[in-house]
């Protein structure tokens, strides 16, 4: 499950969560002169306070910071998690995922842990056409759930975004025990394409400190939300941690699935989950 396992091709890109065949397929379609790995804990972040992002969840409940990769996600409903497609398997029944909710410390004994029952993976991603999003149906609702609405238009695809996760705090390092948060500024498509010629500008958003780097999502942050305040001052999700090269490198920003581009498909898929 990580912005971290990678397939070496002309450009070695890696997804930030559990890699699957579709992730490898996407990587094989890229071409560049560079090599690297994708990113997404939060590098350059600070610890989030309890209850600050109550819709934030972690896919994978192991408290071991050197354990196999995990992923992030956000509560789309009290019983459905929105995450990255490369974090999960194919569409169908799936009871293998444990979701940790209502906690910022993965060792918190009071954390809610619920198993998955079904996964829906974006069909465009599975076909190697982008759309790195997936839904995870839980066996029961998260108690006292607070959900994170998703953007349905590109209105909020600008400004400064928030990111959060339990991923690596350095490229290739250990997972974070605590939920970390950071802010990353929007980077326009034209500039981002100078770093990633394979960027899908109509379906992906770039964000990060272009000149200095230093703040970014990293391995195991995959699937987590990129968010900001809407006009009413409420949190809204605009992106999903997807891929990139390295973590927090200058001129190598994080790439996020543009949620608004898939809002209708996500809503339809959620209605059809068994």
C-alpha positions in Angstrom: 0.0 0.0 0.0 2.5 2.7 -0.6 3.4 5.9 -2.7 6.5 3.5 -2.4 6.8 0.3 -4.3 8.0 0.9 -7.9 8.5 -0.6 -11.3 11.7 0.5 -13.1 10.9 1.6 -16.7 12.2 4.5 -18.7 11.0 6.5 -15.7 10.8 4.6 -12.5 7.7 5.9 -10.8 6.1 4.4 -7.7 2.7 4.7 -6.2 2.4 5.9 -2.6 0.3 2.9 -1.4 -0.1 -0.8 -1.9 1.1 -1.4 -5.5 -1.1 -3.5 -7.7 -1.0 -4.5 -11.4 -2.7 -1.3 -12.4 0.0 0.7 -10.7 2.6 -1.2 -12.6 0.7 -0.8 -15.8 0.6 3.0 -15.2 4.3 3.1 -14.5 5.1 1.1 -17.7 3.3 3.8 -19.8 5.6 6.6 -18.6 8.6 7.9 -20.4 11.4 10.2 -19.1 15.1 10.4 -18.7 14.9 10.4 -14.9 14.5 7.6 -12.4 13.0 7.8 -8.9 10.3 6.6 -6.7 6.9 8.1 -5.8 6.2 9.7 -2.5 3.7 10.1 0.3 4.4 10.1 6.0 4.3 13.7 5.5 7.8 15.1 5.1 8.3 18.4 6.9 5.0 18.1 8.8 3.9 18.6 12.3 1.8 16.5 14.6 -1.9 16.8 14.2 -4.0 17.2 17.3 -6.6 14.7 18.4 -9.9 15.4 16.6 -8.4 17.9 14.2 -9.1 15.8 11.1 -11.7 13.4 12.4 -12.5 12.0 8.9 -8.9 10.8 8.5 -8.3 7.0 8.6 -5.4 4.6 8.1 -5.6 1.4 6.1 -3.4 -1.0 8.1 -3.5 -1.1 11.8 0.0 -2.4 12.7 1.8 -0.1 15.2 5.2 -1.2 14.0 6.9 1.8 12.3 9.1 -0.5 10.2 6.2 -2.8 9.2 5.0 -3.2 5.6 3.5 -0.2 4.0 0.1 1.2 4.9 -2.2 3.8 3.2 -4.3 6.7 4.2 -8.0 7.5 3.4 -10.9 9.7 4.3 -14.4 8.8 5.4 -16.7 9.4 2.4 -19.6 8.1 4.5 -19.6 6.6 8.0 -19.1 3.2 6.3 -17.2 4.0 3.1 -13.5 5.1 2.9 -12.2 7.0 -0.2 -8.6 6.1 -0.9 -6.2 5.4 -3.8 -6.8 2.6 -6.3 -3.1 1.5 -6.0 -3.7 0.9 -2.2 -6.2 -1.9 -2.7 -6.9 -4.8 -5.0 -9.4 -5.4 -7.7 -13.1 -4.7 -7.4 -15.0 -7.3 -5.4 -15.4 -8.8 -1.9 -12.4 -8.1 0.3 -12.1 -8.7 4.0 -8.3 -8.2 4.2 -8.1 -4.5 5.0 -8.2 -3.3 8.6 -9.2 0.4 8.9 -8.0 2.4 11.9 -10.2 5.4 12.8 -10.8 7.9 15.5 -7.2 8.1 16.5 -4.0 10.0 15.7 -1.7 7.5 17.4 -1.5 4.1 15.7 -0.8 2.6 19.2 -3.9 4.2 20.7 -5.8 1.3 22.4 -9.0 3.3 22.1 -8.7 3.5 18.3 -11.6 2.0 16.3 -10.5 -0.9 14.1 -13.0 -2.2 11.5 -12.5 -4.8 8.7 -13.4 -4.2 5.1 -16.0 -6.2 3.3 -15.8 -4.9 -0.3 -13.6 -2.8 -2.5 -14.5 -0.8 -5.6 -11.5 0.2 -7.7 -11.8 2.9 -10.4 -12.2 1.1 -13.7 -10.2 3.7 -15.6 -7.2 3.1 -13.3 -7.5 -0.7 -13.7 -7.3 -0.1 -17.4 -4.2 2.0 -17.1 -5.9 5.2 -17.9 -5.5 7.1 -14.7 -8.2 7.7 -12.0 -6.3 6.6 -8.9 -9.2 6.3 -6.5 -11.1 3.5 -4.8 -13.8 2.9 -2.2 -13.5 0.6 0.7 -16.8 -0.6 2.3 -16.5 -1.4 6.0 -18.2 -4.1 8.0 -20.0 -1.5 10.1 -20.1 2.3 10.4 -17.4 4.1 12.2 -18.9 5.3 15.5 -19.5 9.1 15.7 -18.2 9.4 12.2 -17.3 12.8 10.7 -17.2 12.6 6.9 -15.1 14.7 4.5 -17.2 16.1 1.5 -15.5 15.9 -1.9 -15.2 18.7 -4.4 -17.7 18.4 -7.3 -16.1 21.1 -9.4 -12.6 22.5 -10.0 -13.5 25.7 -8.0 -11.2 24.7 -5.1 -8.3 23.3 -7.2 -6.1 26.3 -6.3 -4.5 28.0 -3.3 -2.9 26.2 -0.4 -3.9 22.6 0.5 -3.6 20.6 3.6 -2.3 17.0 3.6 -2.0 14.5 6.5 -0.8 11.0 7.0 1.1 8.4 8.9 3.7 7.7 6.1 7.4 8.0 6.0 9.0 11.2 7.5 11.9 10.8 5.1 12.2 9.2 1.7 12.6 5.4 2.4 12.4 6.0 6.2 10.1 4.6 8.9 6.4 5.2 9.1 5.2 7.9 11.6 3.5 6.6 14.8 1.4 9.9 14.9 -0.7 11.6 12.3 1.3 14.4 10.7 0.0 17.4 8.8 1.5 19.9 6.4 0.5 22.6 3.9 1.4 22.4 0.2 0.7 25.1 -2.4 -0.9 24.5 -5.8 1.4 24.1 -8.8 -0.1 24.8 -12.2 -0.2 22.1 -14.8 2.2 23.8 -17.2 4.9 24.0 -14.6 4.2 20.5 -13.3 4.5 19.1 -16.8 8.1 20.2 -16.9 8.7 17.7 -14.0 6.3 15.0 -15.2 5.6 14.9 -18.9 3.1 12.1 -18.3 0.9 14.2 -16.0 -2.8 13.8 -16.8 -3.7 17.5 -16.5 -7.4 16.9 -16.7 -7.4 14.4 -13.8 -4.4 15.1 -11.6 -3.3 18.1 -9.4 0.3 18.9 -8.4 1.2 20.6 -5.1 4.4 21.3 -3.2 7.2 23.8 -2.7 8.5 24.0 -6.2 11.8 25.8 -5.6 12.8 24.6 -2.2 11.0 21.3 -1.7 11.1 20.3 2.0 7.4 19.6 2.5 5.5 16.7 0.9 3.6 13.5 1.3 5.8 10.4 1.1 5.7 6.6 1.0 2.7 5.2 2.9 0.7 8.5 2.8 -0.9 7.2 -0.4 -4.7 7.3 -0.5 -4.9 10.1 2.0 -6.8 13.3 1.3 -5.6 16.6 0.1 -8.0 19.2 1.4 -8.8 22.9 2.0 -11.5 25.1 3.3 -14.5 25.9 1.1 -16.2 29.3 0.9 -18.2 28.5 4.0 -15.1 27.6 6.0 -15.6 23.9 6.0 -13.1 21.2 4.9 -13.5 19.8 1.4 -11.4 17.1 -0.3 -9.8 18.1 -3.6 -7.2 15.4 -4.1 -6.0 11.9 -3.2 -2.3 11.2 -2.6 -1.2 9.3 -5.6 2.4 9.5 -6.9 5.6 11.5 -7.5 9.4 11.2 -7.6 11.2 11.0 -4.2 9.8 12.9 -1.3 9.9 16.7 -0.8 12.4 17.3 -3.6 12.6 20.7 -5.3 10.9 20.7 -8.7 9.4 17.2 -8.0 6.1 18.0 -6.4 3.5 15.5 -5.2 0.8 14.4 -7.7 -2.8 14.0 -6.5 -5.9 12.5 -8.1 -8.2 15.4 -8.9 -11.3 14.4 -7.0 -13.7 16.7 -8.8 -12.9 15.0 -12.1 -14.3 11.7 -10.7 -16.9 13.0 -8.3 -19.9 11.7 -10.2 -18.2 8.3 -10.7 -17.3 8.1 -7.0 -20.9 8.9 -6.0 -22.3 6.3 -8.4 -19.9 3.7 -7.2 -20.7 4.4 -3.5 -24.5 4.0 -4.2 -23.9 0.6 -5.8 -21.7 -0.9 -3.1 -23.2 -4.2 -1.7 
